Amino acid sequence: MPPGMAFLAAITSIVYYHNIETSNFPKLLIALLFYWTLAFITKTIKFVKFCDNNIGPLQLRFCLTALLVVLYGMLLIVEINVIRVRRYIFFKKTKEVKPPEDLQDLGVRFLQPFVNLLSKGTYWWMNTFIKTAHKKPIDLKAIGKLPIAMRALTNYMRLNEAFQVQKNKDTPYPQGSRSIWCALCYGFGRPLALSSTFRILADLLGFAGPLCISGIVHVRKGNSSLHAQTKIMGVFFISSQEFLANAYVLSVLLFFALLLQRTFLQASYYVAIETGINLRGAI
């Protein structure tokens, strides 16, 4: 029952935060700040209670509680930092935040740089565009204008600025090929590093498939040796080893591992292709 209520509370908080963004009424963040504070305090008390009773990392509840403490702590820090930087509440003078020029231009319909992380990973913002493409052929008017950051002039100015920085450095050959490569890395190196990071994470998640399948086969053969559940504070605790020795749990982990692998792989391809297009437009 408590995990189910916690799951519903998390979904409610996400919907609540979405309504705050759409209604543009940031003072409602005080309720969310109160919720994150209470959640962090309660999970911290539970974690300290486990430590006092010598419940270590071998128990599944200890690991989950520690993970929730870190998660709620990060959410609380982010919430406090947003309120502090934007001066939404507890300040007499709020900081005016202007939306990007691309969002003010109704002709720009490419919203990938401006949506939230979940929509970026699933491309949920393209649903309207995909539905329109199913009904009738798309044209340049339906696609809309490019954002400012993806236009050739913007990328040319970025590359030129990076090249001028490398040109003004005190190097023996300031105008050689090495300087050009340094300018390219300076101007477009961060997106390529991000793409490489996504690809490395996708490759690491590729090991989860064989490991989960091997564990499922091992469990189905009856080779798993389960220990008796330990009872602490009047509650039965299941160890992490016993939890992972369940074939259904391994199947769910396999599904989510493959889902995350494809998500990271798609993100890597997207960032690399977008950076290549911007670099080609700059040159």
C-alpha positions in Angstrom: 0.0 0.0 0.0 2.7 2.6 0.9 4.6 2.1 -2.4 1.4 2.5 -4.4 0.6 5.7 -2.6 4.1 7.0 -3.2 3.7 6.1 -6.9 0.4 8.0 -7.1 2.0 11.0 -5.3 4.9 11.1 -7.8 2.4 11.1 -10.7 0.4 13.8 -9.0 3.4 16.0 -8.5 4.4 15.7 -12.1 0.9 16.7 -13.3 0.9 19.5 -10.7 4.2 20.8 -11.9 2.9 20.7 -15.5 -0.1 22.7 -14.6 2.2 25.3 -12.9 4.1 25.7 -16.1 1.1 26.0 -18.3 -0.8 28.4 -16.0 2.4 30.5 -15.5 1.7 30.9 -11.8 5.0 30.0 -10.1 3.8 30.8 -6.5 2.2 27.4 -6.6 5.7 26.0 -6.3 5.5 26.5 -2.5 3.2 23.5 -2.2 5.6 21.4 -4.2 8.5 22.6 -2.1 6.6 21.6 1.0 6.0 18.1 -0.5 9.6 17.5 -1.5 10.8 18.6 2.0 8.4 16.2 3.8 9.3 13.4 1.5 13.0 13.9 2.0 12.7 14.1 5.8 10.5 11.0 6.1 12.8 8.9 3.9 15.9 10.2 5.7 14.3 9.2 9.1 13.5 5.7 7.6 17.1 5.4 6.3 18.6 6.3 9.7 16.3 3.8 11.4 17.6 1.1 9.1 21.2 2.0 10.0 20.4 1.9 13.7 19.1 -1.6 13.4 22.1 -2.8 11.4 20.2 -3.3 8.2 22.8 -3.1 5.5 23.0 -2.9 1.7 22.3 -6.6 1.3 18.6 -5.9 2.0 16.5 -4.6 -0.8 14.6 -2.1 1.3 17.8 -0.4 2.5 19.0 0.1 -1.1 15.6 1.5 -2.3 15.4 3.8 0.7 18.9 5.1 0.1 18.0 5.7 -3.6 14.8 7.6 -2.6 16.8 9.7 -0.2 19.2 10.7 -2.9 16.4 11.3 -5.4 14.2 13.4 -3.1 17.3 15.3 -2.0 18.2 16.2 -5.6 14.6 17.3 -6.3 14.6 19.4 -3.2 17.9 21.1 -4.2 16.6 21.8 -7.7 13.4 23.3 -6.4 15.2 25.5 -3.9 17.7 26.6 -6.6 14.9 27.4 -9.1 13.1 29.6 -6.5 16.4 31.3 -5.5 17.5 32.0 -9.1 14.2 33.0 -10.5 13.0 34.8 -7.3 9.5 33.4 -7.6 8.6 33.4 -3.9 10.0 34.8 -0.7 11.4 37.8 -2.6 10.0 41.3 -3.0 11.2 41.8 -6.5 10.8 38.9 -8.8 13.2 38.3 -11.7 11.5 38.8 -15.1 12.0 35.8 -17.4 11.5 36.4 -21.1 10.6 33.4 -23.2 13.0 32.5 -26.1 12.4 34.4 -29.4 11.7 31.1 -31.1 8.7 30.4 -28.9 7.3 33.9 -29.6 7.5 33.3 -33.3 4.5 31.3 -34.4 6.3 30.2 -37.5 8.8 28.1 -35.6 7.3 24.6 -35.0 10.5 22.7 -34.2 10.3 22.6 -30.4 12.9 19.9 -29.6 15.3 22.4 -27.8 12.5 23.8 -25.6 10.5 20.8 -24.4 11.1 18.9 -21.2 13.4 15.9 -20.9 10.6 13.3 -21.2 9.3 14.8 -24.4 12.9 15.1 -25.8 13.5 11.4 -25.2 10.1 10.2 -26.7 9.6 13.1 -29.2 6.1 13.5 -27.9 5.9 17.0 -29.1 5.8 15.7 -32.7 2.5 14.0 -32.3 0.5 16.8 -33.9 3.0 17.0 -36.8 2.8 13.2 -37.4 -1.0 13.2 -37.3 -1.0 16.0 -39.9 1.4 14.0 -42.1 -0.9 11.0 -42.1 -3.8 13.2 -43.3 -2.1 15.1 -46.1 1.4 15.5 -47.6 3.5 18.0 -45.7 5.2 21.0 -47.2 7.6 23.7 -46.1 4.7 25.7 -44.6 3.7 22.8 -42.3 7.3 22.3 -41.3 7.8 25.9 -40.3 10.9 28.0 -39.9 14.1 26.7 -38.3 15.0 27.9 -34.8 17.6 30.6 -34.5 20.2 28.2 -33.1 19.9 25.9 -36.1 20.2 28.5 -38.8 23.3 28.7 -41.0 24.1 32.3 -40.0 24.1 31.5 -36.3 26.3 28.5 -36.7 28.7 30.5 -39.0 29.0 33.2 -36.3 29.7 30.5 -33.7 32.4 28.9 -35.8 33.9 32.2 -36.7 34.1 33.2 -33.0 35.8 29.9 -32.1 38.2 30.4 -35.0 39.1 33.9 -33.9 39.7 32.7 -30.4 42.1 30.1 -31.7 43.7 32.6 -34.1 44.5 35.1 -31.3 46.2 32.5 -29.1 50.0 32.6 -28.8 50.8 29.4 -30.8 53.6 28.7 -33.2 51.2 28.0 -36.1 48.0 30.0 -35.3 46.6 29.5 -38.8 47.4 25.9 -39.5 45.1 22.9 -39.7 45.5 22.2 -36.0 43.9 25.6 -35.3 41.0 24.7 -37.5 40.4 21.5 -35.7 40.6 23.2 -32.3 38.1 25.8 -33.5 35.7 23.0 -34.6 36.1 21.3 -31.2 35.6 24.6 -29.4 32.5 25.5 -31.3 30.8 22.1 -31.7 32.7 19.8 -29.3 30.1 19.7 -26.5 27.2 18.2 -28.5 29.6 15.6 -29.9 30.8 14.7 -26.4 27.1 14.4 -25.3 26.4 12.1 -28.3 29.4 10.0 -27.4 28.2 9.8 -23.8 24.8 8.6 -24.9 26.4 6.0 -27.1 28.6 4.7 -24.3 25.5 4.4 -22.0 23.7 2.5 -24.7 26.6 0.1 -25.2 26.8 -0.5 -21.5 23.1 -1.2 -21.3 23.7 -3.8 -24.1 25.3 -6.1 -21.4 22.0 -6.1 -19.5 20.3 -8.4 -22.0 22.6 -11.4 -21.9 22.9 -11.0 -18.1 19.1 -11.0 -17.6 18.6 -13.9 -20.0 21.3 -15.9 -18.3 19.7 -15.2 -14.9 16.3 -16.3 -16.2 17.7 -19.5 -17.6 19.5 -20.1 -14.3 16.4 -19.6 -12.3 14.2 -21.8 -14.6 16.6 -24.7 -14.2 16.2 -24.5 -10.5 19.8 -23.8 -9.7 19.1 -20.7 -7.6 19.6 -21.2 -3.8 17.2 -18.9 -1.9 17.8 -18.1 1.7 15.1 -17.8 4.3 13.6 -14.4 4.8 15.0 -12.5 7.7 12.6 -10.8 10.1 13.7 -7.4 11.5 11.6 -5.1 13.6 8.7 -7.5 13.1 8.8 -7.2 9.3 10.1 -9.7 6.8 13.0 -8.3 4.7 13.9 -9.7 1.3 17.5 -9.5 0.2 18.6 -8.0 -3.2 19.9 -11.4 -4.2 16.5 -13.0 -3.6 14.7 -10.2 -5.5 17.0 -10.6 -8.5 16.6 -14.4 -8.4 13.0 -14.0 -9.7 12.4 -14.6 -13.4 9.6 -12.1 -13.6 11.8 -9.4 -12.1 14.6 -10.1 -14.5 12.1 -10.0 -17.4 10.9 -6.5 -16.3 14.5 -5.4 -15.9 15.3 -6.7 -19.4 12.4 -4.8 -20.9 13.5 -1.5 -19.2 17.1 -2.0 -20.1 16.3 -2.5 -23.8 14.0 0.5 -23.6 16.7 2.7 -22.1 19.2 1.4 -24.6 17.1 2.3 -27.6 16.4 5.7 -26.0 20.1 6.5 -25.5 21.0 5.2 -28.9 18.3 7.3 -30.6 19.4 10.4 -28.6 23.0 9.8 -29.7 22.1 9.6 -33.4 19.9 12.7 -33.1 22.6 14.8 -31.4 25.3 13.6 -33.8 23.1 14.3 -36.9 22.0 17.7 -35.7 25.5 18.8 -34.9 26.7 17.6 -38.3 24.0 19.6 -40.1 24.8 22.7 -38.0 28.5 22.3 -38.8 27.9 21.8 -42.5 25.7 25.0 -42.5 28.4 26.9 -40.7 31.1 25.9 -43.2 
